[in-house]
């Protein structure tokens, strides 16, 4: 199924794979256009819990959807790095997920 997201398309297939077409490169300009016309919101949370690589070496993130367990893979999605770069607003990290030399300790 191809789902229109503003002026760009994301490919969502039965295996719950989310990615941008090769012709679309994530950019701040595209992100800003979607934000300015109120078609982009930050009202959904997902847990990124791992990384994967497809047979062509394209990187993906393994994501658990906050909607719960559904579908063939119990709510698990594979999202391409470009898809994440285009659609992610903010990240929460456990401080131990950051290299110790970069952490600010209290």
C-alpha positions as CSV (number, residue, x, y, z in Angstrom):
1,X,0.0,0.0,0.0
2,X,1.3,3.5,-0.8
3,X,0.2,6.2,1.6
4,X,0.6,9.9,0.8
5,X,2.3,11.9,3.5
6,X,2.0,15.5,2.5
7,X,4.0,15.9,-0.7
8,X,6.1,12.8,-0.2
9,X,5.2,9.1,-0.2
10,X,6.1,6.4,2.3
11,X,5.9,2.8,1.3
12,X,4.1,0.6,3.9
13,X,4.0,-3.0,3.0
14,X,2.5,-6.1,4.6
15,X,5.7,-6.8,6.5
16,X,5.4,-3.4,8.2
17,X,8.3,-1.8,6.4
18,X,8.4,2.0,6.4
19,X,10.7,3.8,4.0
20,X,10.9,6.8,1.7
21,X,11.2,6.3,-2.1
22,X,14.7,6.5,-3.4
23,X,13.8,9.8,-5.1
24,X,13.0,11.5,-1.8
25,X,15.9,12.7,0.4
26,X,15.0,13.8,3.9
27,X,15.7,17.5,4.5
28,X,14.9,20.2,6.9
29,X,13.0,22.0,4.2
30,X,10.6,19.1,3.7
31,X,10.2,18.8,7.5
32,X,9.5,22.5,7.9
33,X,6.9,22.6,5.1
34,X,5.0,19.7,6.8
35,X,5.3,21.5,10.2
36,X,4.2,24.9,8.9
37,X,1.0,23.6,7.3
38,X,0.0,21.6,10.4
39,X,0.1,18.2,8.6
40,X,3.0,17.1,10.8
41,X,2.3,16.5,14.5
42,X,4.3,15.0,17.4
43,X,1.5,13.1,19.1
44,X,2.7,9.5,18.7
45,X,5.5,7.6,20.5
46,X,7.4,4.5,19.3
47,X,10.3,2.6,20.9
48,X,13.4,2.2,18.8
49,X,15.0,-1.0,20.2
50,X,17.4,-2.2,17.6
51,X,19.0,-2.0,14.1
52,X,18.8,-4.2,11.1
53,X,20.2,-4.2,7.6
54,X,18.4,-5.5,4.5
55,X,20.1,-7.7,1.9
56,X,21.4,-4.6,0.0
57,X,23.0,-3.1,3.1
58,X,20.3,-0.5,3.6
59,X,20.0,0.4,7.4
60,X,16.7,0.1,9.2
61,X,15.6,0.6,12.8
62,X,13.5,-1.9,14.6
63,X,10.6,-0.1,16.2
64,X,7.8,-1.1,18.6
65,X,4.6,0.8,18.0
66,X,2.7,2.2,21.0
67,X,-0.6,1.0,19.5
68,X,0.2,-2.4,21.0
69,X,0.7,-5.9,19.5
70,X,-1.0,-6.3,16.1
71,X,-0.3,-7.6,12.7
72,X,2.0,-10.4,11.6
73,X,4.9,-9.1,13.7
74,X,3.0,-8.1,16.9
75,X,3.4,-4.3,16.4
76,X,7.0,-4.4,15.3
77,X,8.0,-2.1,12.4
78,X,11.2,-1.8,10.4
79,X,11.8,1.9,9.5
80,X,14.6,3.1,7.2
81,X,17.1,5.6,8.4
82,X,15.8,8.1,5.8
83,X,12.2,7.6,7.0
84,X,13.2,8.2,10.6
85,X,15.3,11.3,9.7
86,X,12.3,12.8,7.8
87,X,9.6,12.0,10.5
88,X,11.3,12.0,13.9
89,X,10.7,15.1,16.1
90,X,12.6,14.2,19.3
91,X,14.3,11.3,20.9
92,X,14.5,10.2,24.6
93,X,17.7,8.3,25.5
94,X,18.8,6.5,28.5
95,X,22.0,8.2,29.6
96,X,23.8,4.9,29.4
97,X,23.0,4.9,25.6
98,X,25.4,7.8,25.2
99,X,29.2,7.4,25.3
100,X,30.4,8.2,28.8
101,X,32.8,11.0,27.5
102,X,29.7,12.8,26.1
103,X,27.4,12.4,29.1
104,X,26.7,15.1,31.6
105,X,26.6,13.5,35.0
106,X,24.6,15.0,37.9
